[in-house]
Amino acid sequence: MKKYAIAGVFLGMTSGIALAQSSVTLYGILDEGFNFNNNADGHRQYYLASGVLQGSRFGLRGTENLGGGLNAIFVIENGYDLNTGKLGQGGLMFGRQAYVGLSSPYGTTTLGRQYDSVVDYVGPLGAAEQWGGTYVAHPSDTDNLNNTNRTNNAIKFTSAKYGGFQFGGTYTLGGVAGSVSRNQIWSLGAGYSSGPLQLGAGYLNVRNPNTSFYGAGGTVAATVNGVPGSNFGVSPIISAYSSAHTEQVIAVGGAYAIGAATIGAVYSNVKFMSLGDRTSGPVPTGGISGTATFNNAELNFKYQVTPALLAGASYVYTRNSGANGMESATYNQGSIGLDYFLSKRTDIYATGTFQKASGTDSTGKAAVASINGVTPSVSDRQVVVRVAMRHKF
């Protein structure tokens, strides 16, 4: 009798667990295509590249109904290169996202590796996130609107929507003993959507960005004076600014739909502050100090030609007011794109981007064109064309 009683108790417990509604979804994106760069370090370049319109990825997301409107949720998502099979985001297993949390009718709280509020609320209003991808993003993606960098150790809150209004924020624990603020990242953002109108605003503050933001998993991202690194190391637009003690981003954007057409605009102000902090990153020969400021202004347009065909165009003006009294650099960039959907999950697309640079860049040399995500030019002009396929599952 005792055995039957114990079995009954166990079955009662497990049946309660089984009644809880839960689901796990496997998903992914494969983005692969052919690129042409007319001036890659002085040479023409033809090559395949993965994850440009959207990063190629593989992920799992899950939810469990805990009752009373409360749900447990999680996401783990990696990035990878289709051409080589290697992991993206510096080789991290789940470098795109990795978090767990709780959602309720009032909002969602999550813990882990996540996106900041500028990405969440302003990023979707830019051409890069809508139809263009990496090569259409602002030069060097200084404002992170194209989600080049993630935040580790992040606590994030996203509110429910109230009459089209939503808000949220993130706080990243630096994790350095004896220094609460080192590697600290925090952000705030809000968005509004009603009918044809969309608005978004975001603020991001990053301490020691070379290690906390630009590096994969908190490792040092870059060096200077010809030694390769991550974003800081390969782009002459920002490569001398890896010693910034703080990076600050303020961004706003809006879009308005008129029938099949949508007109949008985005503005961001980015500051690399207190340059010359050797505890944050390497300092160029000759030293550097002060603040380097980037102002990015974008106009974008898209038109749904048919239910299957989307056309887009954008213009980006970027100006860098350099540190140490250097001359400023200016980057003018224009892009066009077409996206044709063969089905709900498969499309083929083409983009073309032209950039012209002038002035003096972060390295103190004559500014060269440096379209985001490709090898910089050796002149003030550069053109990148891509034809590709994307499949979602």
Secondary structure as UniProt FT lines:
FT   HELIX           2..19
FT   STRAND          22..40
FT   TURN            41..42
FT   STRAND          43..50
FT   STRAND          57..67
FT   TURN            68..69
FT   STRAND          70..80
FT   TURN            82..84
FT   HELIX           89..91
FT   TURN            93..94
FT   STRAND          97..104
FT   TURN            105..106
FT   STRAND          107..114
FT   HELIX           117..121
FT   HELIX           123..125
FT   HELIX           128..132
FT   HELIX           134..136
FT   HELIX           139..141
FT   TURN            142..143
FT   TURN            145..146
FT   STRAND          151..159
FT   TURN            163..164
FT   STRAND          165..172
FT   TURN            177..178
FT   TURN            182..183
FT   STRAND          185..194
FT   TURN            195..196
FT   STRAND          197..207
FT   HELIX           209..212
FT   HELIX           216..218
FT   TURN            225..226
FT   HELIX           231..234
FT   TURN            236..238
FT   HELIX           239..241
FT   TURN            242..243
FT   STRAND          246..258
FT   TURN            259..260
FT   STRAND          261..273
FT   TURN            275..276
FT   TURN            278..280
FT   TURN            285..286
FT   STRAND          292..306
FT   TURN            307..308
FT   STRAND          309..321
FT   TURN            324..325
FT   STRAND          329..341
FT   STRAND          346..360
FT   TURN            362..363
FT   TURN            372..373
FT   STRAND          381..392
//
